[in-house]
Amino acid sequence: MINKCLFPAAGYGTRFLPATKATPKEMLPILTKPLIQYGVEEALEAGITTMAIVSGRGKRAIEDHFDISYELEHQIKGGSKEELLTEIRSLIEKCTFSYTRQIEMKGLGHAILTGETLIGNEPFAVVLADDLCHSDGVGVLQQMKEVYEKYQCSVVAIEEVPINETQKYGVIAGKLVDGTDDTYRVSDMVEKPDPKDAPSNLAIIGRYILTPDIFDILRNTKAGKGGELQITDALLEQAKQGRVIAYKFKGKRFDCGSVDGFVEATNWFYDRIKS
């Protein structure tokens, strides 16, 4: 069972400066909801109720968002605006939130390792809030849970990207398994390769299910690309033992870590509510 979801949320969000100088990038809104709330809703849909958040300096707004604001609720009680808090109230009631701080920004692998104290010795999901995913059917994390239940090993979500964009992602090589057209047994993984060196155009996006041995692997993994501790390098150690599955998810993903992707997501969600 996957009972916990880890949200690495300590990054500076420098691509959105000056907006992120005092506001966490995870709290930037797509319409009326912050990015991290979409991620929590996706995890809850997958039956996960324990949210573990790795935060950092200047991120207090995330904790405040997933808490009751008594003054605000008192002010709008009985008015037309009260129903606007229905969704976040429901999350607060159904989920447990815990937090730890990443003191230094040393890469996604380091952020995940920092979250070990919140996760313990059990498999867990990871959501990067600035990768906003939407599916009209089963949510992406629920799809991945079903893959995990079948293969009982780490699972990464992948999508095809233009070959000239591979330097933005971790990229996998692998073979389709069990006659599927969307599930690969990973044989190799490369962090942000130049297009000429990329093993494929299958890029890892911000959804993972990881087995707990990943923490020991991370502890023994040397800094990689950019001098950071890369989760891709740790997953490669599992892949060498045939213990990583890459799953081409069904749905749409927006790179809200970029201004272009953020605007695209805003327009797409706005058009949906107006249509």
C-alpha positions in Angstrom: 0.0 0.0 0.0 1.1 3.5 -0.7 0.0 5.6 2.2 2.3 8.7 2.0 3.1 11.3 -0.6 6.2 13.4 -0.5 6.2 17.0 -1.8 9.7 18.5 -2.3 8.9 22.2 -2.0 12.1 23.9 -0.8 13.3 25.3 -4.1 13.6 29.0 -4.8 11.5 29.2 -8.0 14.0 31.6 -9.6 12.3 31.5 -13.0 9.3 33.3 -11.5 11.2 36.2 -9.7 10.3 38.6 -8.4 6.9 36.9 -7.8 8.6 34.1 -5.8 10.8 36.4 -3.7 8.3 36.2 -0.9 5.8 33.7 -2.2 6.6 30.0 -2.6 6.4 28.9 -6.2 4.2 26.0 -5.0 1.6 28.6 -3.9 1.4 30.3 -7.3 -2.3 29.9 -8.4 -3.7 28.3 -11.5 -7.0 30.2 -11.4 -8.0 30.1 -7.7 -6.0 27.2 -6.4 -2.3 27.0 -5.7 -0.2 24.4 -7.6 0.5 22.3 -4.5 -3.3 22.0 -3.8 -3.7 20.3 -7.2 -1.0 17.9 -6.2 -2.6 17.1 -2.8 -5.9 16.5 -4.5 -4.3 14.1 -7.0 -2.7 12.2 -4.1 -6.0 12.1 -2.1 -7.8 10.7 -5.2 -5.3 7.9 -5.2 -6.2 7.0 -1.6 -3.2 8.7 0.0 -4.0 10.8 3.1 -0.6 11.5 4.6 1.2 14.4 2.9 4.9 14.9 3.8 6.2 18.3 2.7 9.9 19.2 2.5 9.9 22.9 2.8 12.5 25.6 3.4 13.0 29.2 4.4 10.2 31.5 3.3 7.8 28.7 2.7 5.5 29.2 5.7 2.6 30.1 3.4 2.3 26.4 2.5 1.7 25.4 6.1 -0.8 28.2 6.5 -2.7 27.1 3.4 -3.3 23.6 4.8 -4.5 25.0 8.2 -7.7 26.6 9.4 -7.8 30.3 9.2 -10.3 31.2 12.0 -10.4 34.9 11.3 -11.1 34.4 7.6 -13.8 31.8 8.2 -15.5 34.0 10.8 -15.5 36.9 8.4 -17.1 35.0 5.5 -19.3 32.7 7.5 -22.9 32.7 6.2 -22.0 34.7 3.1 -21.6 33.8 -0.6 -17.9 33.5 -0.3 -18.0 30.7 2.3 -18.4 27.9 -0.3 -15.1 29.0 -1.9 -13.3 27.3 1.0 -15.1 24.0 0.7 -12.4 22.2 -1.2 -9.5 23.2 1.0 -11.6 22.5 4.2 -12.2 19.0 2.8 -8.4 18.4 2.3 -7.6 19.6 5.8 -10.2 17.3 7.3 -9.2 14.2 5.2 -5.4 14.6 5.2 -2.6 14.7 7.6 0.2 17.2 6.8 3.8 17.0 8.2 6.8 19.1 7.4 10.5 19.1 7.5 13.1 21.6 6.2 15.8 21.2 3.6 18.5 23.4 4.9 20.6 23.4 1.7 19.4 23.1 -1.9 21.4 20.2 -3.2 19.0 18.7 -5.8 15.9 16.6 -5.9 17.7 13.5 -4.6 18.8 15.5 -1.5 15.2 16.8 -1.0 13.8 13.3 -1.1 16.5 12.0 1.3 15.6 14.9 3.6 12.0 13.6 3.6 13.1 10.2 5.0 12.2 11.3 8.5 8.6 11.8 7.4 8.3 8.7 5.3 10.0 5.9 7.3 10.5 2.4 5.9 7.7 2.1 3.4 7.0 2.7 -0.3 5.8 6.2 -1.0 4.8 8.6 -3.8 6.5 11.8 -4.8 4.8 14.7 -6.5 6.6 17.8 -7.9 3.9 20.4 -7.6 5.1 22.5 -10.6 4.4 19.5 -12.9 0.6 19.9 -13.0 -1.2 16.8 -14.3 -4.8 16.4 -15.3 -6.7 13.3 -16.4 -10.4 13.1 -17.3 -10.4 9.5 -16.1 -8.2 8.0 -13.4 -5.6 10.4 -12.0 -1.9 10.0 -12.8 -0.9 8.8 -9.2 -3.7 6.3 -9.1 -2.6 4.9 -12.5 1.0 4.6 -11.1 -0.3 2.9 -7.9 -1.9 0.2 -10.1 1.5 -0.3 -11.9 3.3 -0.5 -8.6 0.8 -3.1 -7.3 1.6 -5.2 -10.3 5.4 -5.0 -10.4 6.3 -4.1 -6.7 9.2 -1.8 -7.6 9.9 1.8 -8.2 7.7 3.5 -10.9 8.5 6.7 -12.7 6.0 8.6 -14.9 7.2 9.4 -18.4 6.1 11.2 -21.5 7.5 11.7 -25.0 9.2 15.1 -25.5 10.8 16.7 -28.5 14.3 15.3 -28.8 15.8 18.8 -28.7 14.4 19.2 -25.2 16.0 16.2 -23.5 18.5 18.4 -21.7 15.6 19.5 -19.4 14.8 16.0 -18.1 15.9 12.7 -16.8 15.6 10.4 -19.9 15.1 6.6 -19.8 15.9 3.7 -22.0 14.0 0.4 -21.7 11.9 -2.3 -23.2 8.1 -2.6 -23.2 6.9 -5.3 -20.9 4.0 -7.8 -20.8 2.7 -6.8 -24.2 1.9 -3.3 -23.1 2.4 -0.1 -25.1 2.9 2.2 -22.1 5.0 0.3 -19.6 8.8 -0.1 -19.8 11.4 -2.0 -17.8 14.1 0.6 -17.4 17.6 -0.4 -18.4 19.3 3.1 -18.4 18.6 6.6 -17.2 20.5 9.8 -17.9 20.0 13.1 -16.2 19.5 16.0 -18.6 21.4 14.6 -21.6 22.3 16.6 -24.7 20.0 15.5 -27.5 22.9 13.7 -29.3 23.5 11.6 -26.1 19.9 10.9 -25.1 19.0 7.2 -25.0 15.4 8.1 -26.1 12.9 10.9 -26.0 11.0 9.3 -23.0 11.4 11.9 -20.3 10.7 11.5 -16.6 8.2 14.0 -15.2 7.4 14.9 -11.6 5.6 11.8 -10.4 7.3 8.9 -8.8 6.6 5.9 -6.6 9.7 4.8 -4.8 10.6 1.8 -2.6 12.3 2.7 0.7 15.7 1.3 -0.2 16.0 4.5 -2.3 17.1 6.3 0.9 20.2 4.1 1.4 21.0 4.3 -2.3 20.8 8.1 -2.1 23.1 8.2 1.0 25.7 6.4 -1.1 25.2 8.3 -4.3 27.8 10.9 -5.3 26.8 14.4 -6.5 26.0 14.3 -10.2 24.9 16.8 -12.9 25.3 20.4 -11.6 27.0 19.2 -8.4 23.6 18.1 -7.1 22.3 14.8 -5.7 20.2 13.5 -8.5 17.3 11.1 -8.0 18.0 9.8 -11.6 21.4 8.5 -10.5 19.9 6.7 -7.5 17.1 5.2 -9.6 19.7 4.0 -12.1 21.1 1.7 -9.3 17.7 0.2 -8.9 17.3 -0.1 -12.7 20.5 -2.1 -13.0 18.7 -4.7 -10.9 15.6 -4.5 -13.1 13.6 -2.7 -10.3 12.4 0.4 -12.1 9.3 0.6 -14.3 8.6 3.6 -16.5 4.9 4.3 -17.2 3.6 6.5 -20.0 0.7 8.0 -18.1 -2.7 8.8 -19.6 -3.5 12.5 -19.2 -2.1 16.0 -19.8 0.9 17.6 -18.1 1.8 21.2 -17.8 5.3 22.4 -16.9 4.3 25.1 -14.5 7.9 25.6 -13.5 8.2 27.6 -16.7 6.4 30.8 -17.4 5.1 29.4 -20.8 3.8 26.3 -19.2 2.2 28.2 -16.3 0.3 30.5 -18.8 -0.7 27.5 -20.9 -2.1 25.7 -17.8 -4.0 28.9 -16.7 -5.6 29.3 -20.1 -6.4 25.6 -20.4 -8.1 25.4 -17.1 -9.9 28.6 -17.7 -11.3 27.4 -21.0 -12.5 24.2 -19.3 -14.6 26.0 -16.8 -16.0 28.4 -19.4 -16.9 25.6 -21.9 
